Amino acid sequence: MAAGTHTVTNQAPPLVGYDVYAADAALTEAVGRYVAPERHDAARAELSALGRAAGSAEAQRWGAEANAAPPVLRTHDRYGRRVDEVGFHPAWHRLLERGVAAGLTGAWNRPDGHVRRAAGFLVWTQAEAGHGCPLSMTHAAVPALRAQPELAAVWEPLLTSRVYEPELAPAAGKAGALAGMGMTEKQGGSDVRANTTRAEPAGAGAYALTGHKWFCSAPMSDAFLVLAQVPSGGAGPGGPTCFLLPRVLPDGSRNTFLLQRLKDKLGNRSNASAEVEFDGTTLAWRVGEEGRGIRTIIGMVAATRVDCATAAAAVMRQAVAQAVHHCTYRTAFGGVLAGQPLMRNVLADLALESEAATALALRLAAAYDAGTDEELAFLRLAVPAAKYWVTKRCTPVAAEALECLGGNGYVEESGMPRLLREAPLNSIWEGSGNVQALDLLRALRREPGAVDAVLTEIGRARGADHRLDRAVKDLLTELADLAGVEARARRLAERLALVLQGALLVRHAPAAVADAFCASRLGGEWGAAAGTLPHGLDLRAVVDRARPVAE
């Protein structure tokens, strides 16, 4: 006899089979705002195709499989020869292949390339976040490589290609390549000037490296940008220098790249992060001037920091979409959850955070596309502020969104625990909170043009909201007094990011969104947890705007 006690009712259907891009009003409007009108249709078509792929059951299955089967390190073959390879689940390769084919490593050479790529990155990494690391590193390596034109001529076409070739082979024999990065070491971490890896001239323009890297990102990439110390007393000044280290040398032999172990990380489980040793036979080629490696590689670091903010926005968007979707279908205490005043307050609060993050991330991408002196100066200050604040907000948003699903959200099958484990990552990678806040202070002290550019951007919203105007006035007061500023650098980064977000939302978002953001984040009518927005706001409109609509 069939059991009659297990009829499933009052469960939200899976959020699947929808266009992740088209269902995100904040993102689609930002793309429409920054992409040239004559390219709107093409951008919309390519991003919707990627959005449908990201929302498909197939991509969701790939993401789950890649996370359930983390990469495996294989140091030696059966005969004892070193191979130093990392094996990935087939789903990982499918995700990367689709991301590369979508142009997520090729922003630098096409019109509106950074906005279109940032939007695609935000969409596609919602299917699975881990493979975003090699996509980001490959994209970000281009500006650093351009410091050495002869290397850029070989590698840039491969890094910006839409062909994914996972096999390790010489660059000359590949149609596409990926890049990783190795900066930090055990004794220094973010203090890369304390690095001890050495580089000695080895003839024919090559250098031999000896040392280690504590975190080497994407270890199965075709090439890596690394920092090493060149001894003084040679032809150049010596000091920290940037190098390109290929996994396979031009003659087809494997470069010495001794993988010691893979990191067992909190989240980002599908992606490999490794410890690697260089034994004195590891060959690399100089990128940029000797002794100016930090300045050379900072172009890569800046681009990856923008991606950290964008990736955090992606995690937030997916978390909010899942929470709103669940609460749209789930009933409790006599009504649909999303229609109940307290839950609506929580969902609206989360939606504000997500939209503000998306707006700021796309604004950074648009500045890269513009490429003017003023926009580049804007990035110098806006990037550390955005990287600091947007990534900090990701973890509480993911945790609160999980709670919206109740016990269902705490179960792995919901996907919410994976989002929560991913959430802290982007705040740590590419320089954690203090590093970003101190970088912001350096820009304030050394680059007055950066302050002017940011204030010009904020000034475009002047007079539109009295709470924003008051917040700008308070920010100017803080900027005018830099005595003892290091101890309050985090507060300054936070306030700058919030004012930038408020200015963008006041100018571009619906009135309900801008009003709620300014009242809470800038006007002080907000508590310490989500769901504490003040009375009198149009929260229904905020939640409706954030709702993902299935096809």
N, C-alpha and C positions, 0 to 999 in steps of 0.2 A: 504494500500500500504506500502510495506517495505521501511524503510528509506534507502537512498543510500549514506549517508554522514558519515557512521561510519565504514568504512572498515579499519581494523587494519593492518597497514604495518609498517615496519622499527622498530619493537620491538624485543628485544633479547628474545629468548626462556628461560624458567626457567632453572636454573642450577640444574638439578635433574636427578636421575637415573645414577649416575656415582660413581666410586670408589674413595673416598676422599683420601685414602692412596696412591693408585697407581698413581693418578694424581699429586702427590706432589713429584717432583724430588728431592728436597732438603731433604725431610724426608726419602724417600726410600733409598737414597744414605747413609744417616747417619746411618740408621738401618743396612744396608749392611756393613758399616764400623766397627760398634761396636759389632754386634752379631757374635758369633763364627761361622765359616763356616759350621760346621756340623749342625747348627740350623737355617741356613738361610731360607731353604725351609719352615720349620714349622712356623717361624716368619712371613714370607711373606704371607703364607696362612691365618694365624689367623688375621693379620692386614688388609689384603685385604677383608676378610669377614666382619670385622668391618667397613672398609671403604665403602663397598657397602651398608651396613646398614645405615651408617651415611649419605650417599648421596641419600638414597631412599626417595620417596615421603612420605612414612609412618613416618620416623623419622623426616622429616621436618615438618610434620603436628603435631607430638607430641610436638616438640619444640615450635611451634606457640601456640598450645593449652595451654601448661604449662605456658607460659608467659602471655597469655590473661586471665588466671584464677589464680591469685596469691593465696598463702596459706591463710587459714582462721584459726584464733585462737578461740578455744572453751575452756573457763576456767572452766565452770560448766555444769553439766548435768541438765535435766529438774527438778530434785528434789533439786537442790542447792548444790549437792556434787561436790567438785573440781575434775576435770579430767585432766586439763592442757594438752590438745592435740592440735595438728595442723593438719588441713585437707588439702590434696593436690589433685589436679586434677588427674584423672587416668593416663593421659599422663606422669606426673612426675614419677609415679611408674614404668611405662613401660621404661622410659629412665634410671632410676636407676637400674632396673632389668637387662637391657642389659649391662650397664656399669659394674656391679658387675660380671655378667656371663662372661664378657670379661677379667676378671682378673685385673681390674683397681684398686683394693684394695689389690692385692697380689703380690707385687714385691720382697719381702724380702727373699723368700725361693726357688727361682727357678733361674737357670742359665740365665744370661743376663736379669734378671727380671726387672731391673729399665729402661733399654733402651726400652724393649718391652712394658712395661707399659707406659712410657712417650710418646712413639709414639702412643699408643692406646688412651691415654688421649688427646693428641693433635688432633687426628682424631675425636674421639667420641664427644668431647665437642664442635666441630664445629656445630653439630646438635642443641645443646642447652647448654649454658654455666652454668646456675644456678645449675644444679644437680652435677656439678663438685665439689662443696663445700663438701658435705658429702663423695664423693669418695676420695677426697684429704685428708680430716681429718682422715678418717678410715685408709687409707694407712699410713699416717704419725704418727698415734698413736703407731704403733708397736715398734719403737726404744725406745720411752719413757717407754712403759710398760715393756720392758726387764730389766729395772732397778729394778723391783720387780718380780723375777722369778715365784713365786706362782700365781700371778695375770696374768702374761703373759701366763702361762700354760693353764689357763682357757679361756682367751680372744683372744690370737693371732690366734688360729685356726678359731675362729668365724669371726674375722676381715679380715682374708685373704681368707675366703671361697668365692666360686662363687655362693652362694645361697643368694638371697635377700628375707628377711622375714620382712615386714614392721610392723607387729604387735608387740606391747610391751609385753614382756614375760621374765621370768627369763632366764639368760644365759644358764643354764643347759638344758632348753627345746628348744633351738634354733639351727638351722643349719647354721646360718649366722647372723652377727650383724654389725651395723654401729657405728662409734664413732664421737663425736663432741668435742668442746673445749670451755672453758670459762676462759679467762685470764683478759681482760680489765674491769675496773670499772669506774664509773662516774668521780671520783675525780682524776684518774691517767692516764687513756688511756694507751698509750704505756709505761708509767712509772709504771710498774707492782710492783715495790718495794713499791709504795704508796698504794697498795691494803689493804683493811681493813677487808675483809672476814676472820672470825676466825674459827679455827678448835679445838675442845676440845675432848680429849679421851672419848669414849663412851662405852668401854668394848669390849671384843672379837676381838680386833684388829681394830675396827671401830672408826671413828671420827664423831662428830656431827658438821655440818657447820652452821654458821650464817653470812649472808651478802647478797651481790647482785653481779650480773655480768651485765655490760652495753651492751656487745655484746656476746651473746651465739650462736655459730654457729650450724646449723642443729639440732634444739631443739627436733626433734622426733627420735634422735639417741638412741641407747640402752645404751650407757655409754659416759661419758665425762671426759676429763682430765681438772682439775681445779687447780688453785692456791689459797691457803689460809694460813693465818698466824697462826702458832702454838705458843701459849704463852710460854715465857721462864720460867724456874724454874721447869720444869717437868723432866722426865727422859732424855730427849734429849736437844739439844741447843735451840730449838725453831726457829722461823723465817719462811720465806716463804717456803712452802712445797707443793709438787705436790700430788694430790689425784685422784683416780678413783671414779667417782660418777655414779652408775648405776641408770637408770630410774626405774627399777623393782628390788626389793630386792630378795635375794635367797629364801625367804619363799613365794614369789608370790605377796606380797603387793607392792603397788606403793610407791616409794620413794617420799619424799616431794620435789617438783620441781615446784615452783610457777611461772608460766609464766605470766608476767605483760602485755606485749604487744609485737607485732611484729613491726620491723622497716619498715617504708615506704621509700624504697630506690630508688635512681635515676634509677638504672638498676638492673640486677640480680633478676628480679621480681618473677621468679618462685621459688626462694629459700627463706626459712624462716630464718631470723636473729632475735633473741629475747632478751628481758630483763628478767632476772630470779632472783627470791629471794629464799634464803635458810633461814628457820625460826628457826633453832636450833634443829630441829628433822631430818634434812637432813643428811643422812648417806653416808660416803665415806671412802675409804681405801687408806692408804698412798702408794705412788709410789716413791721409792728411799729414800734417807736419809732425815731426818728432817732438815729443814733449808736450804736445797739445791734444792728447788723446781724449781728455774729458770734454774739451770744447768740441771736438769732432763728433764724438758719440752722442753729445747732448741733443743733436737733431733727432736721433733715433729715440732717445729717452722722452723728449717732448711729445713726439707722435704717439708713443705707447701710453703716455700719461693721458692723452686725449682719449685713447681707446679704453683706458681703465674707467674713465667717467662714462663713456658710451656703453661699455659692458655692464657697469653698475645700473645704468638706466634700463638696459635690456632685462636684467634680473628683476628690477622693480616692476617694469611693465608686465612681465609674465606673471609675477606674484600677484599683482593687482588684478590682472585679467582673470586669473584663476579664482581669486576671492570674490570678485563681482559676479562672475559666472555662477559660482556655487550659490551665492546668496540670492541670485535671481530665481533659482529653481527650488531652493530648500525652504520649507515652511517650518515654523516653530512658534509656539505660544499664540496660535490663532492667525498667523499671517506669514507671507513671504518675508524672509529675512531682510532682503534689500529694501523693503518698504517700511521697516520698523525704524523709528527715529534714531535710536541709539546706534544700531548697526549702520544706518545710512551715514551717521556722523563719522564712524570709523572708516567706512569705505571711501567717503569723500576726502577725508584727511590723507589716506593712502594715495588716492588718485591725484591729489595736489602735489604730493612729493614726486610721484612718477612723472607728471606732466612738466614740472619745473626742471627735473633732471634732463628730460628729453629736449626741452627748449634750449637749455644751456649747452648740451652736447652738440646739437646741430648748429648752434651759433658759432662754436669753436671751429667746426668743420668749414663753415662758410668763410670764416676769417682766413683759413688756409687757402681756400679757393681764390679769394680776392688777392692775396699776396702783396698788398700794398704795404708801404712802410708803416702806416698807421695801424693796419690790421695785424701786422706781425708784432708791433709794439703792444697791441691789445692782448695778443696771445701770451706775451711774456708774463703778464700779471694774471690774466684770466685762467690760464691753464693750471697753475698750482692752486688757485682758489677753488676752481671747479673740481680738480682731482681730489683735493682735500675734502670738500663738503659733500659732493654727490656720492662718493664712495663711502663716506661715513654714514650716510643716511640709508644705505642699502640694507644693512643688517636689521635695524629695527623695523623697516618696512616689510622685509621678508618674514620676520618673526610674527608680526601682527597679522599679515595676510594668511600665514599658516593657521593662526588661531581662529580666523574667520571660518575655517573649515572644521573647527573643533577637533575631535579625535580623528576624524578622517584625514585631516591635514598632517597629523603626526605619524601617519602610516606611510611607508616608503612608496607604495603604489600610487599615492596621490601626486608624487613628484615634488611636493612642497619641501620635504627634508633636503632634497638635493639642492633646491634653490637657497635654502637657509645655510647649508654648508658652503655654498659658493659665495654667499654674500660678503664675508669679510675679506675675501682675497684681493679685490681690486684696491682696497685701502692700503694693503701691505705691499703689493708688487709695485715696482718702479718708484720706490720711495714712500715710506709710510707717512703718517700724519705730520709728525714733527719735521720731517724732511721737506714736505710740501710747504708748511708754514714758514720755515726758514728760507726756502727758495723765494717765497713771496716777499719776504723782507729784503732779500738781496736785490730783487727787481725794484722795490720801492727806493732803495738807497742809491742804486747805480744807474737806473734807467728812468729818468723823469718823464720821458716820452710815453712810457708804459702807463703811468698814472694818468697822463693827459688823455690817452686813447680810451682807457676804461671810463673815465669821467665823461668823455664825449658820448660814449655808448649809453651810459646811464642817463645822461642829460636829455637824450631823445624822448624820455618818458616824463620829463619834468612837467609838473602841474596836472598830471592825469589822476593822481591819487595822493591824498594828503598824508597818508601813512608812509607811502614810499618817499615823499618829499622830506618828511621828518627823519626817516632812516638814512637818507642821503646826507642830510645835515649832520647827523650824529657820526656818520662814517667820515665825513670831512674833518670833524673835530678830532677823531682818533688819528687820522692821517697827518694832522698838523702837529701832533706831539709824538715823536718817535723815541722819547726818553724811556728807557726800560721796556722797550717794545717787545723784546724777545720773549719775555714771560707771558705776554698777552698776544703772541703771534697767532695762536689758534683762534682766538676770538676775532682777530682782525680778518683772518681768512674766511671764517664763517660769515661774518657780517658782509664782507665784500661779495661772496657768492650769493647770499640771500638777496642783497640789493640788485645784483645783476639778474637773478632769476625774477625778482619782482618787476624790474623794468621791462624784461622781455614779455612777461605775462600781461602786464598792463597794456602794452602796445599790441600784442598779437592774440591773446587768448580771449575766449568769451568772458563777458563781464562777471558771470557767476564764479568762474575760476579765479580771475584776477582779484576780485573782491575778497574771496575766502582766503587766498594766499596772503594778501596784504594785511588783512585783519589778524591772522594768526601769526605768521612768520615775522612780520614787520611791525604790526600794531600791538603785539604783546597779549592778544586775547587768545591764549593757547596754553595748554597744560603740558606736562612732561611726557604724556603718552598719547598715542593716536586716539581719535574719537573725542577730542576736547575742543572742537571748533565752537565758536560762540553762537548764540541764538540769533536768528534773523537772517541767516545766509541761505541762498538757494542751493542747498546741498543735493536735492534731487537732480538738478541739471548737471552738477559736477559728476555724480555717479553715473547718470545716463551717458554722459560723454565718454566715460572710461569703460563702458560695457563692451566686450568683444561680441560681435554679432556673427553667429555661424551662418554659413551659406545655405 
